[in-house]
Amino acid sequence: MKLLAKYRRKVYTAGMESHELKQWRERTGYSQGKLARILGVDVMTVSRWERGIMKVPPFLKLALAYIESEGEKV
């Protein structure tokens, strides 16, 4: 149980850098457009996150973990 609580804190507090987002997207096979549609944001927002123009929001790491676990069902 302690391990799970430690992991949860890490996921919620660990941010994501722009290059990590791009690596995740390419590794999982999502286009910027498809990821934007799933997240409910404009494709330019994803592009700006990846280029470092906008800071990647802290919740995104958790959202991507969910998307990865649910796959096409999302």
CYANA upper distance limits for C-alpha pairs under 8 A (distance plus 0.5 A):
  1 MET  CA      5 ALA  CA      6.87
  2 LYS  CA      6 LYS  CA      6.62
  3 LEU  CA      7 TYR  CA      6.63
  4 LEU  CA      8 ARG  CA      6.68
  5 ALA  CA      9 ARG  CA      6.84
  6 LYS  CA     10 LYS  CA      6.79
  7 TYR  CA     11 VAL  CA      6.72
  8 ARG  CA     12 TYR  CA      6.71
  9 ARG  CA     13 THR  CA      6.50
 10 LYS  CA     14 ALA  CA      6.02
 11 VAL  CA     61 LYS  CA      7.60
 11 VAL  CA     62 LEU  CA      6.88
 12 TYR  CA     58 PRO  CA      7.86
 12 TYR  CA     59 PHE  CA      7.45
 12 TYR  CA     61 LYS  CA      8.36
 12 TYR  CA     62 LEU  CA      7.32
 13 THR  CA     58 PRO  CA      7.72
 14 ALA  CA     58 PRO  CA      7.87
 14 ALA  CA     61 LYS  CA      8.27
 15 GLY  CA     56 VAL  CA      8.24
 15 GLY  CA     57 PRO  CA      8.15
 15 GLY  CA     58 PRO  CA      5.77
 15 GLY  CA     61 LYS  CA      7.41
 16 MET  CA     20 GLU  CA      6.74
 16 MET  CA     21 LEU  CA      7.31
 16 MET  CA     56 VAL  CA      6.86
 16 MET  CA     57 PRO  CA      8.35
 16 MET  CA     58 PRO  CA      7.51
 16 MET  CA     60 LEU  CA      8.06
 16 MET  CA     61 LYS  CA      6.80
 17 GLU  CA     21 LEU  CA      7.04
 17 GLU  CA     55 LYS  CA      8.46
 17 GLU  CA     56 VAL  CA      7.13
 18 SER  CA     22 LYS  CA      7.01
 18 SER  CA     49 TRP  CA      6.15
 18 SER  CA     50 GLU  CA      4.96
 18 SER  CA     51 ARG  CA      6.86
 18 SER  CA     52 GLY  CA      5.99
 18 SER  CA     55 LYS  CA      8.07
 18 SER  CA     56 VAL  CA      6.99
 19 HIS  CA     23 GLN  CA      6.62
 19 HIS  CA     50 GLU  CA      6.63
 19 HIS  CA     51 ARG  CA      8.26
 20 GLU  CA     24 TRP  CA      6.54
 21 LEU  CA     25 ARG  CA      6.63
 21 LEU  CA     49 TRP  CA      8.30
 21 LEU  CA     50 GLU  CA      6.78
 22 LYS  CA     26 GLU  CA      6.62
 22 LYS  CA     50 GLU  CA      6.21
 23 GLN  CA     27 ARG  CA      6.44
 24 TRP  CA     28 THR  CA      6.60
 25 ARG  CA     29 GLY  CA      6.51
 25 ARG  CA     30 TYR  CA      5.70
 25 ARG  CA     31 SER  CA      7.43
 25 ARG  CA     32 GLN  CA      8.15
 25 ARG  CA     35 LEU  CA      8.36
 26 GLU  CA     30 TYR  CA      6.77
 26 GLU  CA     31 SER  CA      8.02
 28 THR  CA     68 GLU  CA      8.05
 30 TYR  CA     34 LYS  CA      6.55
 30 TYR  CA     35 LEU  CA      6.56
 31 SER  CA     35 LEU  CA      6.69
 32 GLN  CA     36 ALA  CA      6.50
 32 GLN  CA     43 VAL  CA      6.54
 32 GLN  CA     46 VAL  CA      6.68
 32 GLN  CA     47 SER  CA      7.41
 33 GLY  CA     37 ARG  CA      6.71
 33 GLY  CA     42 ASP  CA      8.50
 33 GLY  CA     43 VAL  CA      5.74
 34 LYS  CA     38 ILE  CA      6.82
 35 LEU  CA     39 LEU  CA      6.65
 35 LEU  CA     43 VAL  CA      8.42
 35 LEU  CA     46 VAL  CA      8.19
 36 ALA  CA     40 GLY  CA      6.34
 36 ALA  CA     41 VAL  CA      5.52
 36 ALA  CA     42 ASP  CA      6.23
 36 ALA  CA     43 VAL  CA      5.61
 36 ALA  CA     45 THR  CA      8.17
 36 ALA  CA     46 VAL  CA      6.79
 37 ARG  CA     41 VAL  CA      6.89
 37 ARG  CA     42 ASP  CA      7.94
 37 ARG  CA     43 VAL  CA      8.19
 38 ILE  CA     74 VAL  CA      7.51
 41 VAL  CA     45 THR  CA      6.98
 41 VAL  CA     46 VAL  CA      8.11
 42 ASP  CA     46 VAL  CA      7.55
 43 VAL  CA     47 SER  CA      6.86
 44 MET  CA     48 ARG  CA      6.49
 45 THR  CA     49 TRP  CA      6.67
 45 THR  CA     54 MET  CA      8.25
 46 VAL  CA     50 GLU  CA      6.72
 47 SER  CA     51 ARG  CA      6.66
 48 ARG  CA     52 GLY  CA      6.50
 48 ARG  CA     53 ILE  CA      5.45
 48 ARG  CA     54 MET  CA      5.88
 49 TRP  CA     53 ILE  CA      6.62
 49 TRP  CA     54 MET  CA      5.49
 49 TRP  CA     55 LYS  CA      6.42
 49 TRP  CA     56 VAL  CA      5.86
 50 GLU  CA     56 VAL  CA      8.50
 52 GLY  CA     56 VAL  CA      8.39
 56 VAL  CA     60 LEU  CA      7.54
 59 PHE  CA     63 ALA  CA      6.84
 60 LEU  CA     64 LEU  CA      6.50
 61 LYS  CA     65 ALA  CA      6.79
 62 LEU  CA     66 TYR  CA      6.85
 63 ALA  CA     67 ILE  CA      6.68
 64 LEU  CA     68 GLU  CA      6.46
 65 ALA  CA     69 SER  CA      6.70
 66 TYR  CA     70 GLU  CA      6.61
 67 ILE  CA     71 GLY  CA      6.20
 67 ILE  CA     74 VAL  CA      6.84
 70 GLU  CA     74 VAL  CA      6.50
